[in-house]
Amino acid sequence: MRNIYFFQKLRRYFQKLEKRITKKFNNTQMQLWNIFIFLMIFASSALILHLLIWINWNPVMLQKIDAWLVSKILNLIGINTIWIGTYIKISGFGLIEIIKDCLGWKSFIALTSLIVASNFVSWKNKLLGIFFGMIFVFIINIIRLVTTFYLATKQIISFEVIHSILWRWGLTLFILLFWYIWIKIYDNHKKV
C-alpha cells in the first residue's frame, strides 16, 4: 500500500512541476513539450531492452513453443518438418534454430514503449493496448516465421531477402500500424 501512495505522490509532484514549467507556453511550445515528454518516455523504455540484453535473458521455453507451433503450421501447409526442441528440421532445407531474436520480443518492447509513452491515454487503456499488443506481436511473429520458411523452402524468395529486408521492415510497419490504430481507438481527447 505504501508503494502505491509513493507513486501517487511522485505523479502529483511531476504534474505540478510540469504545470509550473508549461504555464506560459503558447500552443506550439506546448506541442513541442508533449513531443519532448513522449520521446523521453519512449527512450527511457529502451532501458528495459538493454537490461534484458545485459542480463542475457534466456527464454528457451518460448523458443520451444514457437518452434513447435511453426513446425505444426508448416506441416499443415505441406512442408515436412520435424520439431526438435528449439530446432525445426525442414526436409530439403536443413536444420533451423528458433533463437531468442526470432521471438519478436524486441518488437513487443518497442510497441510497449510506444503505448506507455502515449501520455494522452489512460493507464487502463495502456494496459489493454499492451495485452492486445502482446497477442498481436505473437501472431504476426508466427506468421513471419512461417512465411519466411515457406517462401525460402519453395525458393520463391531467398531466405536472406525475406528475413533481413521484407520482415525486418514489415514487422516495424505492423508495430507502427497497431500503435496508430490503438491511438485512434483509445485517445482520451477524441471529439465526441
Order of alpha helices (4+ residues) and beta strands (2+ residues): alpha-alpha-alpha-beta-beta-beta-alpha-alpha-alpha
